């Protein structure tokens, strides 16, 4: 063996030690944008964070849920890492990210085991999922009642989003133009991801990559409009692919249910979509603009609970776009990037591309879309009285034993 391999030079000692007072440089990608680490401008939402801390202190299993890209993982990381948890009895927290519902195979086994873990173990699970229903897990395991605490991480208030921006400004030493900030906040549909992404892109496009540009003013109204248009267009391919795939349904027999469900979503006002669509509203839309052979209320109640599984396991979409709240019988859009894309589209064109029958589309356009008070040309239902949803007839009672 050569001498240099027996005694390799210890090069580290050939350099003088680094001084301990070097200035810290804050990079833009540590603050804005999307990162696997906690952003430096993380904002605590008191209502949400306190509920999570209380759940930890109660030694429950915890479910953190909400739309995609709304800070669920950051909420978990911040509270478990930074809070004082000395009072918590559990020794082990097991995190399950993106638990599919309905659960299959491995996840289903874990879900069935949660009661046992609660009763006989000090292990606790933190489950993070893309849904809005607080009681979704109870549908699959009723024994979890009283053993889980749910934390809805979906909502961001305007002041909280403003603080996301101002905290970032302070960290990087910049100021965003006032009109830039107002337009982003007005257009983001309360999506923290959109705010983070728009601020990041504005900095990069203006050459700001760290706090070395202290004192710089970033952005303008025109820049904000351009960035938001770009973010919307970035979602187009995924959104259009989802519409085409979802409309086909899992089988030919079920195609009408799925296609008329997506027609209702595409025709609906964004504000109403943010609150969710009841099954009755979907049935009303179909009864008003569909044909007599199209799906009725009973068909929808039977099939809509299966749409999450269809998206995950048949279409292999992650995150899913639509989810069904079984208790409230409500269809929710759980991908805010889809809502953002839809808000910038001509609804007549989108419905035509999705395959809505011509007569139905013309009737909807005449009765809803073209009305003067249809404020963004996207309300789902006409403002005149409409035919009520078809009633659901009760199933016949079984005959009594003789």
N, C-alpha and C positions, 0 to 999 in steps of 0.2 A: 504494500500500500504506500503510495507517495507520502512524503512528509507533510505536504499541505493538507492532506485528508486526515492524517493523524492529529495534527494540531492546527485546525482551521483558524484563520485570523479572527479576532473578536472586534469586528469593525465598529460595533456600536460605541466602543470606548475611544475611537479615533475622532469623534465629533464632540464638541463642547455641549454641555447640557443646555436645553432650551430655557430661556428665562421664564419665570413663573408669572410675569405680569403682562403677557401678550394680550392684546385686545381681542375680545370675542367677536367674531363675525356672524351675524345672523343672515342666513340665506333665505331668499324669498320662498323657496320650496319647503322650508321648515315652518312657514307661517301659512301661506295660502296654497290652494290646489288640493290634490288628493294624495295622501301618503299613508303608508302602513303604520307610521308612528303617530302619536298624538301631536296635532298642530300646536305650535307655541301660542297661538291666539285662541286656544280652547276657551269657550265661554261656559261657565256653570249656569245651568238653568235650575234655579232653586227648587221649583215645584217638582221637577223630574228627579233631580239629584237627591233631594230629601226623601222622596218616596223610595228610591233605590237603597239609600242608606238605612231607612227604617226596615225594609225587607231583609237586608243583610243582618241587622240587629235582631230581627225576629227569628233568624235561623231557618227561614223558609227556602225552598227552591224558588228561583227567580226567573221570570220570563220578561225579557226586554224585547218589545215589538214595535213596529211602525213601518212606514214606507221605506223603500230602498234609499240609501245614501242620505239618511237623515240623522246620522251621528249615533247610532245604537252602539256600535263597537267602541267608539271614543268615550261614550258615557260609561260603559263598563270598565274600560281601561283606567279612566280618570278616577272613578270612585273606588275601585278596588286597590289601585296603586297609591293614591294620594290621601285618602281619608284615614282617620284614626280608627282602626278596626279592632282595638284591644278588647272591646266588650263582646265581640262576636265569638260564639262558642265553637263553630265549626272549624275543623283543622284543614279541610281540603275543599276547594271550590273547583268544580269541573265545568269548563266552558264548552258549550255546544253551539257553534256558529252555523247559521243557515239551516236549522232543523227543517226538513221537508215535512209538510203536512198536506195530505195524509201521510203518516210515517210508514215506511216499508222496511222490512227485514231488520237490520241493525237498529236504526232509530226507533222502530216500533217496540223492540225489546227493551230499550232504555226507557221509553215512555211508560211501559207497563211496570218497570222496576222502580220508578221514582217513589212510590208509596213506601216500598221496602227500605229504600235508602233513607227516607225521612224517619221512619219508625225505628230502624235498627242500626243506623250508621251515623257517623258525624260528617259524612260527605254530603255536600250540597251542589246542585247543578244550577248553572246560569245558562239559560237557553235564549238564544237570539234568533228572532225570526221575522220574516217579511209578511206581516198581516196586521190588521187593525182591531180585530175582535179581542177584547180583554179576556174572554172565557174560552178561547179556541181550544186550548189543551184539554179542558174539561170534557169536550165532546168525545175525545178519544180515550180518556181515562177519568171517569167520574170520581174515583177514589182520591184524586188530587185536591178536591175541595178542602180548604183550610190548610193545605200543605204547600201551596204556591202563592207567590205575590207577583202581580203583573205590573209592569212599568211601561206605559205608552210613551215612547220617545219620539213620536212623529211631529209634534207641534213645536214650531219656533215662532215666537212673537216678533213683531217689528223691532222693538227695542233690543231684543236679544241678537237679532241679525245685524242691527246697527253696531252693537258692541263687538261682534265678530270683526267688522271692518275697522272700527276705531282701535281695537287692540292690535290688529295687524299694522295699522298706520304707525302706532307708537313704537312697536318692535322694530320696524324697518326704518323709521324716521322719515316717512313720506306723508303726503296728504293727497287723498283722492279728491278730484274735482267734485263740488257739491252736486251738480247736475248729473254727473256720472253715477254717484252713489244713489241718488233718488231714482234714477231710471232702473238701475239694477234691482233695487229693493221693490220698486213698483211692479217689475216684470218677472220676478223669480218664483212666483207662486209659493212663497215661504219655504223655498228649498235652500238649505244651508250649503248643499253641494254646489248649486248654481252660483251663489254668492262667492264661495271660495274659488271656484273655477274662473269666474269673470275677473276677480281681483288679481288672480295669478297671471292670467293671460294679458291683462292690461299692463302689469309690471314688466313682464318679459318683452312685450312688443315695444315698450318705451325704454328698454335697455336697463331696467332696474332689476338686478339679480341679488342684491344684498343691501345691508344698511350702509354701504359705502356711498350711496347716493342720497344721503340725508338732506332733507330740505326740498326734495323734488316734489312737484305737483304732478299727479298721474291722472290721465284720463280726461274725457270730455263727454258731453251728451252724445255727439255723433259716434265717438268711440264706443260708448256703452251700447248704443243701438246696433252697431256693427257686431260687437261681441255677442250680444243676445241672439241676433240673427244666426250667427255661426253656431252657437250652442244648440239652437233649435234644429238647424240643418244637420248637425252631427247625429241627431237622434232619428233622422228620416229613414235610413235603411232598416234599422231595427224595428221601428214602429210599423212601417209598411209590410215588412216580412211577418211581423206578428199578426197583423190584420188578415193577411192572406191565409196564414196557417190556421189561425183560430176559426175563421169563417168556415173552413172545411169540416170542422168537428171531428170527433173520433171515429164516427161511422156515418155512412150515407143516411141512415134513418134519423140521425141526430143533427144533421147539417142545418136544418131550419132553425133549431133552437139556438145554435151557436151564431149563425149568421145574423139572426134578428136581434140577438143580444148585443153583438158588436155594432149593428146599425144604431141601436138605441144609444150606446155609448158615444159613437161618433157624432150623433145629432144633438147631444146634450150640452147645455151650458156648463162651462168649466166650474163655476161656483157650485152648481148642483152635483157635479161629479166629485168635487172635493168632499162633499158631505155624504156621498154614496147614493146609489139608486135602489129604491125598494123594488121587490119583485112585482108589486102592484103597479109601479110606474113603468116598468119594462113591459108588463102585460098591457097596460093602457096604450103605450106607443104602438105595440104590435096590433092591438085591436083597432086602433085609429088608422094606421097606415099600411097594415099588412092585409093579406087575403084570409078568407075564412078558414083555409086549411092550415094556416100557420100556427105555431105553438101557442097553447093557452097557459093559464096560470098554473094549472096542475103540472104541466110539462116542465115549466120553469122551476117550480119548487123541487121537483124530483131531480133535475139535472144540474142546476147551478152549483150545488155543493160539490160537484165533481170537477169543477173547472180548474182548481188549483193542481190537482193530480194530472189533468190533461196537459196543462202547460209544462209542468216539471218533467213528467215521465214520458209523454208522447212528443211534445214539441221541444223538450229539453231546453226550456227557456229559464235563464237565471240572471237576475231576479224575475219573478213572475210579474205580470202586468195587472191582472185582475184577480181579486180574491173575494170569497163569499163569506159574509158574516151570518152564520147559521142561526144564531139566536134572534138577530134583528131582521133576518130575511132581507139582507141588503148586499148589493154588489159594490165593492170598493175598488177604486184604482189605486194600487199600492206602488206604482212606479211613477214618481213625479216627473221624470224626464219625458214620459209618454204624454202627460198632461201638458207639459211645456211645449212639446212638439205640436200637439193638437190645437193649442191656443193660437198658433200661428198659421193654421191651415184654412183654406176655403172649404167649408163643410160640404157644399154641393159637389165639388170635385172629388173630395175624399169618399163620400157616400157612393158616387157613381163608380169610382175605381174599385170600391169594395164589393160592388155588384148588387146594390139595392135596385129592385125592379123599377123600371122607368115610371110607371103610373104612380107607384108609391112615392118615389123621389119627387115627382112633379107636385103631388098633393102636399107633401111636407114642405116643399119650397114655397108653394103658394100660401099655405095656411100658417106657416111658422117663420121660415127663413126670411121672406121678403116683407114681413110686417115692419112698419116704421119703428116700433119699440123693441124689436129684437136686437138688443144692444150689441151683441157681437156675432150676430147671425149664427147662433148655435143652440138656441133653446130647443128642447126635444119635443115639447108638446104645444099644441095650438092654444091660443088664449080664449077661444070660444069653447062652450061645453062640448065634451067629447063622450063617446060611448064608453060606458063603464067596462072594467075588465070582466071577462067571462067568469061566472061564478064557478067555484069548485064544488062539485057535488060530493057529499060524504059517501065513503065506501059503504056498501051494503053490510049490515050486521050479519054475522054467521048465525045460522039457525040454531035454536036451543036444542040440547039433547033431549030426546024423548024420555 
